Amino acid sequence: MSSCFDLPEDIVVKILCRLPVKSLIRFTCVSKRWCSITSMIISDPKFGKSHFQLASQQRALRRKVLLTSYPTVREPGPRPNACYDPNSKLPPRFQSLEDKYLVKNFTFPSKKNAYTEEMGSCNGLVLVGNPCFGGYENLSIWNLSTGFFRKIPSPSVREKLIKSATDQAYRYFINFGFGHELASDDYKLVFILCALGQLVEVHIFSMRANIWKAITAPHLSRADWDSGQGTFSNGAIHRVVHCRSESSDPVIYAFDLAEEEFRQVPLPPVLWQNEEDRNPTEITTLVHLGGYLCIWSRKRYNPDKGEVWAMTEYGVPESWVKLFNFRVPDLPDVFASLYSTWDLCFITESGTMVISLSKELFWIECHNDEKPICSGRYRLEEVHPEVPGCVFHFHATAYDETLLSVAE
């Protein structure tokens, strides 16, 4: 076994670059020598980038489901409801859903983990933060695969949010997003500050420069913004914005991380062929693991129908392609009585919808005109084993298994 390290170092690195992250981390447990050599290589940021680039080119990234479970309590009464417990000392649970639905638990690296939320993922780096009275605090970047953890300083916008929270006539909202700017190899966090439906400021944190900066937001006519998370795709943070006028169509606004400016992305025009369905249609952006910008539309007053579209050539209106067109009665029987509570989490590279419903995840195949089928199902642990009356609310998202880190 010792002779394997008699190879030139560049050959060893090329071999290791072609191995999955899970195997590389296991090598550190073989022996002290393996631990020393392998740890030194995989902790090198340059190796992490090379490993990620090669895996991306060969479509060999290990994609997994990150489950974040938040503690909730049941309100007393004849019809108890679960609600968040802001005073709970129970930390959230971070788990990875592995192959064959095996669960791997992660230990959060910081002691300040009470009510920590997952706020987005990009290239295996997960953005986490604590929701608070003024937005978010204790922001950090975390690589669950390697344990890399880096804190992000709080933005100055938080002070403005705290002051506005008591002013009912002028309350602020935050849209946020997290993504990678390819040209400068920089990861950026964006907070879009809104008031009375209008953009006010955009606060941008550069991981490379380690600073926040604020820019004045442009006036975007007819837009009515609210709080929420944007979708990162093609170098920009996307969000569907509904307009004040009911006779106006919603639009997708994209904040370009390189240019640090907004642009409008066209929606599929066929969504509006039926004028009667125009107003009640709700549209949101979502993640397609193949790299496409996707939208999910369903009827506001009749949510048992849904459509999913993908923009196969970014920025080209004619490239919108309908991936799914389904009705809840066509889905597996479990959806029939609970359709109003289901949510579409993301779409896999192979085109499978991953849907959350109550305390379960479902993998739904819905191709062409065939009847949708359930190809996978996983039920989460609902009740806390040590705390009576405590249950978990969960959020599911996709993340990549990588060795990437971001130096300060």
C-alpha positions as CSV (number, residue, x, y, z in Angstrom):
1,M,0.0,0.0,0.0
2,S,2.9,2.3,0.8
3,S,4.2,2.1,-2.8
4,C,1.2,4.0,-4.1
5,F,2.7,7.2,-2.8
6,D,5.9,6.7,-4.8
7,L,4.1,8.1,-7.7
8,P,4.9,11.7,-8.7
9,E,2.7,14.2,-6.7
10,D,1.0,15.6,-9.9
11,I,-0.1,12.0,-10.9
12,V,-1.5,11.4,-7.4
13,V,-3.4,14.7,-7.5
14,K,-4.9,13.8,-10.9
15,I,-6.0,10.4,-9.6
16,L,-7.6,11.9,-6.5
17,C,-9.3,14.5,-8.6
18,R,-11.4,11.8,-10.2
19,L,-12.6,10.3,-7.0
20,P,-15.9,11.2,-5.2
21,V,-15.7,13.5,-2.1
22,K,-17.0,10.7,0.1
23,S,-14.1,8.4,-0.8
24,L,-11.5,11.1,-0.4
25,I,-12.7,11.9,3.1
26,R,-12.7,8.2,4.0
27,F,-9.0,7.9,3.0
28,T,-8.1,10.2,5.9
29,C,-9.1,7.3,8.2
30,V,-7.0,4.6,6.6
31,S,-3.7,5.4,8.4
32,K,-1.8,8.3,9.8
33,R,0.2,8.6,6.6
34,W,-2.9,8.5,4.4
35,C,-4.5,11.1,6.7
36,S,-1.5,13.4,6.5
37,I,-1.2,13.2,2.7
38,T,-4.9,13.1,1.8
39,S,-5.9,15.8,4.3
40,M,-3.1,18.1,2.9
41,I,-4.3,17.7,-0.6
42,I,-8.1,17.9,-0.2
43,S,-7.8,21.0,2.1
44,D,-6.0,22.8,-0.6
45,P,-8.4,25.3,-2.2
46,K,-6.8,24.8,-5.6
47,F,-7.4,21.1,-5.4
48,G,-11.0,21.7,-4.4
49,K,-11.6,23.9,-7.4
50,S,-9.9,21.4,-9.8
51,H,-11.9,18.6,-8.3
52,F,-15.2,20.6,-8.7
53,Q,-14.4,21.7,-12.3
54,L,-13.6,18.1,-13.4
55,A,-16.7,16.7,-11.7
56,S,-18.8,19.4,-13.4
57,Q,-17.4,18.8,-16.8
58,Q,-17.9,15.0,-16.5
59,R,-21.4,15.5,-14.9
60,A,-20.1,13.5,-12.0
61,L,-21.2,15.8,-9.2
62,R,-22.9,14.0,-6.3
63,R,-26.2,15.7,-5.8
64,K,-28.0,15.1,-2.5
65,V,-31.0,16.4,-0.6
66,L,-30.4,18.7,2.4
67,L,-33.1,18.4,5.0
68,T,-33.4,21.1,7.5
69,S,-35.8,20.4,10.4
70,Y,-37.1,23.2,12.6
71,P,-38.5,22.5,16.1
72,T,-42.2,23.5,16.5
73,V,-44.7,23.2,19.3
74,R,-48.3,22.2,19.2
75,E,-50.8,24.8,20.3
76,P,-53.4,23.4,22.8
77,G,-57.0,23.1,21.8
78,P,-59.4,20.8,20.1
79,R,-57.7,21.4,16.8
80,P,-54.0,21.8,17.7
81,N,-51.7,23.5,15.1
82,A,-48.0,23.3,14.9
83,C,-46.2,26.7,15.1
84,Y,-42.7,28.0,15.4
85,D,-41.4,28.4,18.9
86,P,-39.0,31.4,19.0
87,N,-38.0,30.6,22.6
88,S,-37.1,27.0,21.9
89,K,-33.6,26.1,22.9
90,L,-33.7,23.1,20.5
91,P,-31.4,23.6,17.5
92,P,-32.5,22.8,14.0
93,R,-31.4,19.5,12.5
94,F,-29.3,19.4,9.4
95,Q,-29.4,16.1,7.6
96,S,-28.4,14.7,4.2
97,L,-30.6,12.2,2.4
98,E,-28.1,9.7,0.9
99,D,-28.6,7.0,-1.6
100,K,-31.3,4.5,-0.8
101,Y,-32.8,7.1,1.5
102,L,-30.2,6.7,4.3
103,V,-29.9,9.8,6.5
104,K,-26.6,11.4,7.5
105,N,-26.7,13.9,10.4
106,F,-24.5,17.0,10.5
107,T,-23.2,18.8,13.5
108,F,-23.6,22.6,13.1
109,P,-20.1,24.1,13.6
110,S,-21.2,27.2,15.6
111,K,-22.7,27.4,19.0
112,K,-25.0,30.1,17.7
113,N,-27.3,27.7,16.0
114,A,-30.6,28.3,17.7
115,Y,-33.2,28.6,15.0
116,T,-30.7,28.7,12.2
117,E,-32.2,28.6,8.7
118,E,-30.8,27.3,5.4
119,M,-31.0,30.3,3.0
120,G,-29.6,28.9,-0.2
121,S,-26.9,26.6,-1.6
122,C,-24.4,27.0,-4.4
123,N,-21.6,24.6,-5.5
124,G,-21.8,22.8,-2.1
125,L,-21.6,25.9,0.0
126,V,-24.7,26.4,2.1
127,L,-25.8,29.9,3.3
128,V,-27.2,29.8,6.8
129,G,-28.5,32.5,9.2
130,N,-30.7,33.3,12.1
131,P,-34.0,35.1,11.4
132,C,-34.4,38.0,13.8
133,F,-36.3,41.1,14.4
134,G,-34.3,43.0,11.9
135,G,-33.9,40.4,9.1
136,Y,-31.0,38.0,9.6
137,E,-28.0,37.7,11.9
138,N,-25.1,35.2,12.4
139,L,-24.8,34.7,8.6
140,S,-22.3,32.0,7.6
141,I,-21.2,29.8,4.7
142,W,-20.9,26.1,5.4
143,N,-19.6,23.2,3.4
144,L,-21.4,20.2,4.9
145,S,-19.1,17.7,3.2
146,T,-15.8,19.1,4.6
147,G,-17.0,21.0,7.6
148,F,-15.6,24.3,6.2
149,F,-17.3,27.2,8.0
150,R,-16.9,31.0,7.5
151,K,-18.8,33.7,9.2
152,I,-20.2,36.7,7.3
153,P,-20.4,40.1,9.0
154,S,-23.9,41.5,9.5
155,P,-25.0,44.0,6.9
156,S,-25.7,47.6,7.8
157,V,-29.2,47.1,6.4
158,R,-30.2,45.3,9.7
159,E,-30.1,48.6,11.6
160,K,-32.6,50.1,9.1
161,L,-34.8,47.1,9.4
162,I,-34.9,47.2,13.2
163,K,-35.9,50.9,13.1
164,S,-38.6,50.3,10.5
165,A,-40.1,47.3,12.3
166,T,-42.1,49.5,14.6
167,D,-43.3,51.8,11.8
168,Q,-46.4,50.1,10.4
169,A,-46.8,52.7,7.6
170,Y,-43.2,52.1,6.2
171,R,-42.1,48.6,6.8
172,Y,-39.2,47.0,5.0
173,F,-39.0,43.6,3.4
174,I,-36.0,41.6,2.2
175,N,-35.5,39.5,-0.9
176,F,-32.3,37.6,-0.7
177,G,-30.2,35.3,-2.9
178,F,-26.8,33.6,-2.9
179,G,-24.7,32.6,-5.9
180,H,-21.4,32.4,-7.7
181,E,-20.0,35.1,-10.1
182,L,-17.9,33.1,-12.5
183,A,-15.6,35.7,-14.1
184,S,-14.1,36.8,-10.7
185,D,-14.7,33.5,-9.0
186,D,-16.5,35.3,-6.3
187,Y,-19.5,34.1,-4.1
188,K,-22.0,36.9,-3.4
189,L,-24.9,37.3,-1.0
190,V,-27.5,39.8,-2.1
191,F,-30.1,41.5,0.2
192,I,-32.7,43.5,-1.8
193,L,-34.4,45.9,0.5
194,C,-38.0,46.9,-0.4
195,A,-40.6,49.3,1.2
196,L,-44.2,49.8,0.2
197,G,-43.6,47.3,-2.6
198,Q,-40.8,49.4,-4.2
199,L,-37.1,48.7,-4.3
200,V,-35.0,50.9,-2.0
201,E,-31.5,49.6,-1.8
202,V,-29.5,46.5,-2.8
203,H,-26.9,45.3,-0.3
204,I,-24.2,43.0,-1.7
205,F,-21.6,41.0,0.2
206,S,-18.5,39.8,-1.7
207,M,-16.8,36.8,-0.2
208,R,-13.6,37.6,-2.0
209,A,-13.4,41.2,-0.8
210,N,-15.0,40.4,2.5
211,I,-17.1,43.6,2.5
212,W,-20.7,44.7,2.1
213,K,-21.6,47.5,-0.2
214,A,-25.0,49.2,-0.9
215,I,-26.2,50.5,-4.2
216,T,-29.3,52.5,-5.0
217,A,-32.0,50.3,-6.5
218,P,-33.5,51.5,-9.8
219,H,-37.2,52.3,-10.1
220,L,-38.9,49.3,-11.7
221,S,-42.4,50.4,-12.8
222,R,-45.4,48.5,-11.8
223,A,-43.4,46.0,-9.7
224,D,-44.8,45.0,-6.3
225,W,-42.0,43.3,-4.3
226,D,-42.3,41.3,-1.1
227,S,-40.0,39.3,1.1
228,G,-38.6,35.9,0.0
229,Q,-35.7,33.9,-1.5
230,G,-34.6,34.3,-5.1
231,T,-33.4,31.5,-7.4
232,F,-29.8,31.5,-8.6
233,S,-29.3,30.6,-12.3
234,N,-27.0,31.7,-15.1
235,G,-25.1,34.1,-12.9
236,A,-28.1,36.0,-11.6
237,I,-30.6,36.0,-8.7
238,H,-34.2,35.6,-10.1
239,R,-37.5,36.4,-8.6
240,V,-41.0,36.6,-10.1
241,V,-42.6,40.0,-9.2
242,H,-46.3,40.5,-9.5
243,C,-47.5,43.9,-10.5
244,R,-50.0,46.2,-8.7
245,S,-52.3,46.4,-11.7
246,E,-54.4,43.2,-12.0
247,S,-54.4,43.7,-15.8
248,S,-50.6,43.5,-15.9
249,D,-48.6,40.3,-16.2
250,P,-46.1,39.3,-13.6
251,V,-42.4,39.6,-14.7
252,I,-39.1,37.9,-13.8
253,Y,-36.4,40.3,-12.6
254,A,-32.9,39.1,-12.5
255,F,-30.1,40.7,-10.5
256,D,-26.8,40.1,-12.4
257,L,-24.0,39.3,-9.9
258,A,-21.3,40.4,-12.3
259,E,-22.8,43.7,-13.5
260,E,-24.7,44.2,-10.2
261,E,-27.8,45.5,-12.0
262,F,-31.3,44.3,-12.7
263,R,-32.6,43.0,-16.0
264,Q,-36.0,41.6,-17.1
265,V,-36.3,38.0,-18.2
266,P,-39.3,37.1,-20.4
267,L,-42.0,34.7,-19.3
268,P,-43.5,32.1,-21.6
269,P,-46.2,34.1,-23.6
270,V,-48.4,31.0,-23.8
271,L,-49.2,31.3,-20.1
272,W,-51.6,34.1,-21.0
273,Q,-53.5,32.6,-23.9
274,N,-56.6,32.3,-21.8
275,E,-57.5,35.7,-20.5
276,E,-59.8,34.3,-17.9
277,D,-56.9,32.5,-16.2
278,R,-54.7,35.5,-16.3
279,N,-55.2,37.1,-12.9
280,P,-55.3,34.0,-10.6
281,T,-52.1,32.5,-11.9
282,E,-49.3,32.4,-9.4
283,I,-45.7,31.9,-10.7
284,T,-42.5,31.2,-8.8
285,T,-38.9,30.4,-10.0
286,L,-37.3,27.2,-8.9
287,V,-34.1,25.2,-9.3
288,H,-33.5,22.8,-12.1
289,L,-30.3,20.8,-11.4
290,G,-29.5,20.7,-15.1
291,G,-28.8,24.5,-14.9
292,Y,-31.9,25.8,-16.5
293,L,-34.0,28.6,-15.2
294,C,-37.4,27.2,-14.4
295,I,-40.8,28.5,-13.4
296,W,-43.7,26.8,-11.7
297,S,-47.2,28.1,-12.2
298,R,-50.5,27.1,-10.7
299,K,-53.9,28.7,-10.2
300,R,-54.4,30.8,-7.1
301,Y,-58.0,29.6,-6.6
302,N,-57.6,26.2,-8.1
303,P,-54.2,24.9,-7.1
304,D,-54.8,21.3,-8.3
305,K,-53.4,22.3,-11.7
306,G,-49.8,23.0,-12.3
307,E,-47.3,23.7,-15.1
308,V,-43.5,23.7,-15.0
309,W,-41.5,25.4,-17.7
310,A,-37.7,25.5,-18.4
311,M,-35.8,28.1,-20.4
312,T,-33.4,25.9,-22.4
313,E,-31.5,28.9,-23.9
314,Y,-31.2,31.6,-21.3
315,G,-32.7,34.9,-22.2
316,V,-34.4,33.6,-25.4
317,P,-38.2,33.8,-25.0
318,E,-38.7,31.2,-27.7
319,S,-36.6,28.6,-25.8
320,W,-39.2,28.1,-23.0
321,V,-40.3,24.5,-23.0
322,K,-43.1,23.0,-20.9
323,L,-41.7,20.1,-18.8
324,F,-44.8,19.1,-16.9
325,N,-48.5,19.8,-17.2
326,F,-50.3,18.0,-14.4
327,R,-53.4,17.9,-12.3
328,V,-53.6,16.8,-8.6
329,P,-56.2,14.1,-9.4
330,D,-53.6,12.5,-11.8
331,L,-51.0,12.4,-9.1
332,P,-50.7,9.5,-6.6
333,D,-53.7,9.1,-4.3
334,V,-51.9,10.5,-1.3
335,F,-52.2,14.0,-2.9
336,A,-55.9,13.9,-3.3
337,S,-56.9,15.3,0.1
338,L,-53.8,17.3,0.9
339,Y,-52.9,19.0,-2.3
340,S,-53.1,22.5,-0.8
341,T,-50.2,21.7,1.4
342,W,-47.7,20.4,-1.2
343,D,-44.8,22.3,-2.5
344,L,-42.4,21.7,-5.4
345,C,-38.8,21.7,-4.0
346,F,-36.6,21.3,-7.1
347,I,-36.3,19.3,-10.4
348,T,-33.5,16.7,-10.9
349,E,-31.2,16.6,-13.9
350,S,-33.3,13.7,-15.2
351,G,-36.5,15.7,-15.0
352,T,-38.0,14.2,-11.8
353,M,-40.0,16.6,-9.6
354,V,-39.2,16.4,-5.9
355,I,-42.3,17.4,-3.9
356,S,-42.7,18.0,-0.2
357,L,-46.1,17.1,1.3
358,S,-46.7,17.2,5.1
359,K,-43.8,15.2,6.5
360,E,-42.8,13.4,3.4
361,L,-40.8,13.8,0.2
362,F,-42.0,12.3,-3.1
363,W,-40.1,11.8,-6.4
364,I,-42.7,12.2,-9.2
365,E,-42.1,11.2,-12.8
366,C,-44.3,13.2,-15.1
367,H,-43.1,12.9,-18.7
368,N,-45.0,13.8,-21.9
369,D,-48.7,12.8,-21.7
370,E,-48.1,9.8,-19.4
371,K,-49.8,9.6,-16.1
372,P,-47.5,10.8,-13.2
373,I,-46.0,8.1,-11.1
374,C,-44.3,8.1,-7.7
375,S,-40.8,6.6,-8.1
376,G,-39.6,7.3,-4.5
377,R,-41.0,8.3,-1.2
378,Y,-39.4,9.2,2.1
379,R,-41.0,10.0,5.4
380,L,-39.2,12.3,7.9
381,E,-39.1,11.8,11.7
382,E,-42.0,14.0,12.8
383,V,-41.9,13.9,16.7
384,H,-38.9,14.9,18.7
385,P,-37.8,11.8,20.7
386,E,-36.8,13.6,23.8
387,V,-39.3,16.6,24.0
388,P,-43.0,15.8,24.4
389,G,-45.2,18.0,22.3
390,C,-42.4,19.1,20.0
391,V,-42.6,18.3,16.3
392,F,-40.5,19.3,13.3
393,H,-41.2,21.5,10.3
394,F,-38.8,20.7,7.5
395,H,-37.4,22.3,4.4
396,A,-35.8,20.3,1.6
397,T,-33.3,21.5,-1.0
398,A,-30.6,20.1,-3.3
399,Y,-26.9,20.6,-2.7
400,D,-23.7,19.4,-4.3
401,E,-21.1,17.3,-2.5
402,T,-17.8,19.3,-3.1
403,L,-14.5,20.2,-1.5
404,L,-14.9,23.9,-2.2
405,S,-14.0,26.6,0.4
406,V,-13.7,30.4,0.3
407,A,-10.6,31.9,1.8
408,E,-10.9,35.1,3.9
